[in-house]
Amino acid sequence: MTGASQTLKLVFCGTPQFAVPTLQALMAAGLQIALVVSQPDRPVGRAQQLTAPPVKQTALAAGLPVTQPEKIRNNAELRTQLESIAPDAIVVVAYGRIIPPWMLALPRLGCINLHASLLPKYRGAAPIQWAVAMGDTYTGNTTMLLEEGLDTGPILMQQTHEIAPDQTALELFDVLAHAGAPLMVQTLDGLANKTITPQPQNHSFATFAPVLDREDGRMDFAARAAHELYNRWRGFQPWPGAFTVLHGKKLIAHRMAVAAEPAAAGSLTIEPGRVCIEDGHLYVACAQNTWLELLEVQLEGKKRLSAAEFLRGNPLGPFGPAGVDALLG
């Protein structure tokens, strides 16, 4: 980094693991981080043990001051604290709160956000998940100046990354988090030295990546082809995953693959959602005459099992013609 950027005073806003590599990169670059703002500790796991978010844990380990306001929009105490710091920039990475106007206007270089998509594509809360779920072959990171609109601010820098055919959103999170960290350092360097000119987004090309809900994980075999269901499974890891219903009970698909039509299906016309068993393999008919193989499943209240183990303990017969029986969904 140049001398101009090394003198920057920053406030860092972030909460989950995705933001940790950027915080670490800013510290490694020698930038002054006057305050870390993170969401409050939350109950985690079955025991609901109160747990500090990853950004807080990283900051405290490095001896950085941390604050965890429940709300920020009308928080007079936080406003006074930030105004007394007078940061050159506020860096925002997966903080999980909307930055209010008073905070946007505070730093001279602005509030700078790392967003895990190639804006204006996939504005919103879940850009990585939706990029994978939609079957995209590439995505990337964008650094941008925050404004009051949802991910609508001017673009500063971008980088592109391939999405491998079998890569899950969980795996891509780690890739983009580590790639975005040096991008933020470069962005701050460019802003400090006036070598970056913010570029407005073309709003006509905007797409959205809304917050996921449980129903996004429900597999609709009649409406979606096998490759679509497989991509949604990849995208919705670790949550909401992919699930269906078997005999009135929830059936989670932990692993799956797009498959060729099983020989047992023969020349039959098989409705989507119908199960076909062949040599210990569990196939499901999908839209457009396509097939999924469910490799690892978990029936409600039971253990996670390979398809072969599941079929030994859960016979789906008596079977009709060509081993076709049981309707999922």
Rosetta blueprint (number, residue, H / E / L):
1 M L
2 T L
3 G H
4 A H
5 S H
6 Q H
7 T L
8 L L
9 K E
10 L E
11 V E
12 F E
13 C E
14 G E
15 T L
16 P L
17 Q H
18 F H
19 A H
20 V H
21 P H
22 T H
23 L H
24 Q H
25 A H
26 L H
27 M H
28 A H
29 A L
30 G L
31 L L
32 Q E
33 I E
34 A E
35 L E
36 V E
37 V E
38 S L
39 Q L
40 P L
41 D L
42 R E
43 P E
44 V E
45 G L
46 R L
47 A L
48 Q L
49 Q E
50 L E
51 T E
52 A L
53 P L
54 P H
55 V H
56 K H
57 Q H
58 T H
59 A H
60 L H
61 A H
62 A L
63 G L
64 L L
65 P L
66 V E
67 T E
68 Q L
69 P L
70 E L
71 K L
72 I L
73 R L
74 N L
75 N L
76 A H
77 E H
78 L H
79 R H
80 T H
81 Q H
82 L H
83 E H
84 S H
85 I H
86 A L
87 P L
88 D L
89 A E
90 I E
91 V E
92 V E
93 V E
94 A L
95 Y L
96 G L
97 R L
98 I L
99 I L
100 P L
101 P H
102 W H
103 M H
104 L H
105 A L
106 L L
107 P L
108 R L
109 L L
110 G L
111 C E
112 I E
113 N E
114 L E
115 H E
116 A L
117 S L
118 L L
119 L L
120 P L
121 K L
122 Y L
123 R E
124 G L
125 A L
126 A L
127 P H
128 I H
129 Q H
130 W H
131 A H
132 V H
133 A H
134 M L
135 G L
136 D L
137 T L
138 Y E
139 T E
140 G E
141 N E
142 T E
143 T E
144 M E
145 L E
146 L L
147 E L
148 E L
149 G L
150 L L
151 D L
152 T L
153 G L
154 P L
155 I E
156 L E
157 M E
158 Q E
159 Q E
160 T E
161 H E
162 E E
163 I L
164 A L
165 P L
166 D L
167 Q L
168 T L
169 A H
170 L H
171 E H
172 L H
173 F H
174 D H
175 V H
176 L H
177 A H
178 H H
179 A H
180 G H
181 A H
182 P H
183 L H
184 M H
185 V H
186 Q H
187 T H
188 L H
189 D H
190 G H
191 L H
192 A H
193 N L
194 K L
195 T L
196 I L
197 T L
198 P L
199 Q E
200 P L
201 Q L
202 N L
203 H H
204 S H
205 F H
206 A L
207 T L
208 F E
209 A L
210 P L
211 V L
212 L L
213 D L
214 R H
215 E H
216 D H
217 G H
218 R E
219 M L
220 D L
221 F L
222 A L
223 A L
224 R L
225 A E
226 A H
227 H H
228 E H
229 L H
230 Y H
231 N H
232 R H
233 W H
234 R H
235 G H
236 F L
237 Q L
238 P L
239 W L
240 P L
241 G L
242 A L
243 F E
244 T E
245 V E
246 L E
247 H L
248 G L
249 K E
250 K E
251 L E
252 I E
253 A E
254 H E
255 R E
256 M E
257 A E
258 V E
259 A E
260 A L
261 E L
262 P L
263 A H
264 A H
265 A H
266 G L
267 S L
268 L L
269 T L
270 I L
271 E L
272 P L
273 G L
274 R E
275 V E
276 C E
277 I E
278 E E
279 D L
280 G L
281 H E
282 L E
283 Y E
284 V E
285 A E
286 C E
287 A E
288 Q L
289 N L
290 T E
291 W E
292 L E
293 E E
294 L E
295 L E
296 E E
297 V E
298 Q E
299 L E
300 E L
301 G L
302 K L
303 K L
304 R E
305 L E
306 S E
307 A H
308 A H
309 E H
310 F H
311 L H
312 R H
313 G H
314 N L
315 P L
316 L L
317 G L
318 P L
319 F L
320 G L
321 P H
322 A H
323 G H
324 V E
325 D E
326 A E
327 L E
328 L E
329 G L
